[in-house]
Amino acid sequence: MNDVFGRLLTFDGIGELIGLPFVQNALIACAVLGLVAGALAPLIVSRGMAFAVHGTAELAFTGGAAALLIGVSVGLGAVAGAVVAGLVFGLLGLRQRERDSVIGVVLAFGLGLGVLMLALYSGRASNKFGLLTGSIVSVDSTNLWVLGIVALLVVGVLAVLYRPLLFASTDPDVALARGVPVRVLSLVFAVLIGLTTALAVPIVGAILVLSVMIAPGAAAARVTASPLLATVLAVVFAEVALLGGTVLSLAPGLPVSGYVATIAFLIYVGCRIVARARRRTA
């Protein structure tokens, strides 16, 4: 048992590893993902779309598996799959009562198709495993360009539509009565989630996308009611989880997703403790 914990928390050679080009690429990718995921996370939490993020991750995984099978960029495949998921969820799941069932059907289809494609892939097993749990080795200069372009697109659209999106997220009925195009915004937001999920899959894997897309926003919501402050805190929490998890995973040589998910969970628990202490004081 001591050997297991010793391997999980070893720091031997981290300084040298950080100097390697592929590690620097991974840290840049994590910083970009932390910014985008943190900016979207409070809106995702307020709209109750955690399950939609999970379903989108499965379709991003399917797109990545298809790209791996046909020999093109996994990042591009993940983006394509996630955008398709966003469009499907936005078009078919507009009614609140139908959304979960639609997501469940699409999620099961996407996961099954992705597993089938991975079974047909005859390349390295590490590539298959990386789609599920993430792999910093998979982040190269080409993927960085894809990450950067998608991130700029998501941040740009979010900057333009943030106020109506926030209004539609917190009180959709009133927003609709005031003339806000709630249905169109729901579709646009679903696509933004899809694009951001596509950024996350190559880094943390399809299984644990929720750790960076939901946990930072849920943690921030526990300690503040201010939308602006919640967004800032969510970005900080996402950056700490992603960058910290990546650095901690270097020396052990283990998948980054476990470390990222653990840090995100500890941040969430810490925020719940702070919120409870505030209530007792009040």
Secondary structure, DSSP 8 states (H G I E B T S, - for coil): -HHHHHHHT--TTHHHHHTSHHHHHHHHHHHHHHHHHHHHHHHHHHTT-HHHHHHHHHHHHHHHHHHHHHTS-HHHHHHHHHHHHHHHHHHH--SHHHHHHHHHHHHHHHHHHHHHHHHH--S-HHHHHHHHH--GGG--HHHHHHHHHHHHHHHHHHHHHHHHHHHHHH-HHHHHHTT--HHHHHHHHHHHHHHHHHHHHHHHTTTTTHHHHTHHHHHHHHH---HHHHHHHHHHHHHHHHHHHHHHHHTTT--HHHHHHHHHHHHHHHHHHHHHHHHHH-
